[in-house]
Amino acid sequence: MLRIPVIIALATTVALPVAPAQAAEPGPMCTGYDVLEVSPGLSTEPTTGTVNHVGPLGQENCHGGDPLGYKATGPIGIEHYISYSGTCSDPILKGYALHHIPTAQGVKTIRNDFTAGLGAFQGRKFSGTYAVRDVEGDCLNAPLTKFRADYVGYFNDNSRD
């Protein structure tokens, strides 16, 4: 029997945000994923805690330009570190992602500070939408403690720091 958690069903209806008017020209569109652990766990009851990257780096692939002007020689490594409050149906997230861009000159790491709600995130450098696939817990029968986030986004400020 296929089980679809509530958080996935709600996240799939969110539209990709528009780049802010003051930002530099938007960069490439990227798709990616990361596996994250939630402590103590998201549920239907309000909690606060952390959502952090675990295991090997997630991967991100970009199309339609070079991220921050760097020509990637392979998939971009990704990891997230987030503080959260709220519930599965109304999370409030604030954190950062590290994008590790492999180049011919070595790996260039950029930090993207962002805020997020259910299904969408807005960052200083990178913004987009995401969906969650539960790995441990499902928010209904047990708190969500581990999930895979799949996302699509764009570099809304494609200038180098």
N, C-alpha and C positions, 0 to 999 in steps of 0.2 A: 504494500500500500504506500503510495507516495504521500509524503507529509510536507506541507508548505507552511513554514512558520509565518506568523502574522507580520513580522518585521519585513520579510521579503515581499509579501503581497503589497504592503503599503509603499515600500521604497521604489517599486517599479513604475509608479505613476508620476514621478517628479521630473520636471523639464530641466534641461541644462541651463544654468544661469548665464546671463549676458555679461560680457566683459565690462568693467567700469569704464566710464568715459575718460577718466584721467590716466588710465594705464597706457603703457607703450603698446605698440601693435601686437595683437595676440599671436602666440606661437602655435606650434603644431598641436593637433588633437592626439591624445594618448589613451590607450586602454591598458589596464593592469589589474593586479590582485596582490593582496597581502593576507597572511594568516595572523590573527590577533587573539590574545587572551584577555578576558575581562575579569577583573577582581574588585569586589567579591562576586559580581555577576548581575547582569540586567534581568529584571523580572517585571511583573505587573505592579509591584510595590516600589515606591521611590527609593533609590540608593545613590550613593556616590562612590567613586573608585577610579580605577585606571583601566585603560585599554592599550595594551602594548604588543608590539611585534614579537613573534616567537619563531624559532626554527630558521631555515634558510631564508635569505632575502626574497621578498616578492619580486615580481617582474612587471615591467612596463615597456610597451612598444609605442613609438610615436610615428606619426605620418603627417606629411605636409609642411615640413620644415625641420630645422635643427633646434632642439631645446636649449634655450639661452645662448644660441650661437655655437653650440658644441656639436660636432658631427659624431653621433653615437656609432660605435663600432660593433654594438651588440645590444641585447636587451638592457634596459636601465634597471638597476637594483633599487628596491623600495623598502622602507621600514617606517612604521608609525609609532608615536608615543603621545597618548591622549589622556586627559582627565575627563570624567563624565559625571553627570548627575541626571536624575529623571528615571523614566521607565522605558520598557521596550517600545511602547507606542509614542513616547515623547522624550527622546534622549537629547541632552544638551552636551555637546562635545567641544573641547578646546585643546589643541595640541599642535604637533608639528610632524611633518614627514621629511625624511631624508631621501633625496633622489640621487643615486650614485650612477653618474653617466660615464660609461666606458668610452675613452677617446684614444686616439693614436698617441697622445701625450700623457696618458695615464687617466685614472678615474677622477672626475670632477664631481664633488658632492655639493649639492645645494640644499638649503633648508627652506621648507615652506611652512610658515605658521598659518594655521587655519582654524575656523570655527565650523561646526556642522550641526545639523539637526537630522531628522529622519530622511535619509535618501539624498541629501545634497550637502556640499561643503563649499566654502568660499575662502580662498587663501590669498596670501600676499603675492605669491607667484603663480599658483596653480589652483584651479577651481573645477568643479564638476559635480557628477552624481554618482551614487554607489548603490549596490544591492548587497545584502548579507545572506550567506549560506551558513546555517548553523553546523558546527562540528561537535560541540558538547553543550547540552542544554538546548531548550527550544522556546524559552520565555513563557510557555504555558504549563508544562508539566515539571519543569526544573529551570532554574535561572540559566541564562545564556552565559557560558563561561569561556567559550572558544568559538570563533567563526572565521570564515573566509570572506573578505570584502572584495568584490569585483567592481571596478569603477571605469568611467570614461571622463576625461577632462581635457583641459587645454591650459597652456601657459598664458594666463591673462596679462602677465608682465614678462615678456620674453627678453628683457634686458639683463645683462650681467650685473651682479652686485659690485 
